[in-house]
Amino acid sequence: MTASSTPANRSNKSRRLSIAGVTAAAAAALTFSLIPGHASAEGEGKAAAASTSTAPVAFKSTTGGSQAAPAHKSLTEQHTLAERVAEIHAKQDTKGKEKAQAEEKAAAKKKAAAKAKAKKRAAAKAKASRSADRKPAYANNLNGWIKEALSIMKKEKIPGSYEGLHRNIMRESSGNPRAINNWDINAKNGVPSIGLLQVIKPTFDTYHVKGTPHSQYHPVANIVAAANYAADRYGSIDNVDSAY
């Protein structure tokens, strides 16, 4: 007889099969208790199902520690990391928006400054144009020269009238701005009398009015300088009736 056919061996084998059967039955009962709707209609295993359906299922590691704690810790860490990443992204978005707003504000300010500058230039140009329009145009003849000279004399507070200027001009040069005296004492001294009112250079230089051409031959400059000299010496060109 072999070792496997002895009564003792048969008894051990029967016990192992019995335990395996119980274990399989318990596992089956547990599986059906966790899946709704799979309770047996015939009432088999109701007690086992009732006991396993109400008891919490715990999974233990081989070392005796719970597997739920590490899993929960991992999820918590992942959640915290996700929150941190979201916070960083939010800050970056905020900084980006603030930078964009600052750039937009600077561009608007620059545009406004350029617009104001252009407006100012346009206003100055318009003002200059209006001033030019208001400036009277004088004829290039004796009448125009006297009128322009009177305008300057008024501004510079130099006394004199149209009649006084015209009278002296006709006596001195007959209205010729290029007239020159080459025979009197002044000519002999090297400073001939020149222009409409026959002014010598030292007198012209001394009484020249700023803003007029610095030339004895220029009709308006000659008249204004002579009138300025006459006002200083005689009170007014109107008071002159002979060589002065």
Buried (B, 14 or more C-beta within 10 A) or exposed (E): EEEEEEEEEEEEEEEEEEEEEEEEEEEEBBEBBEEEEEBEEEEEBEEBBEEBBEEEEEEEEEEEEEEEEEEEEEEEEEEEEEEEEEEEEEEEEEEEEEEEEEEEEEEEEEEEEEEEEEEEEEEEEEEEEEEEEEEEEBEEEBEBBBBBBBBBBEEBEBBBBEEBBBBBBEBBBEBEBEBBBEEEEBBEEEBBBBBBBBBBBEBBEEBBBEEBEEBBBBBBBBBBBBBBBBBEEBEBBBBBEEEB
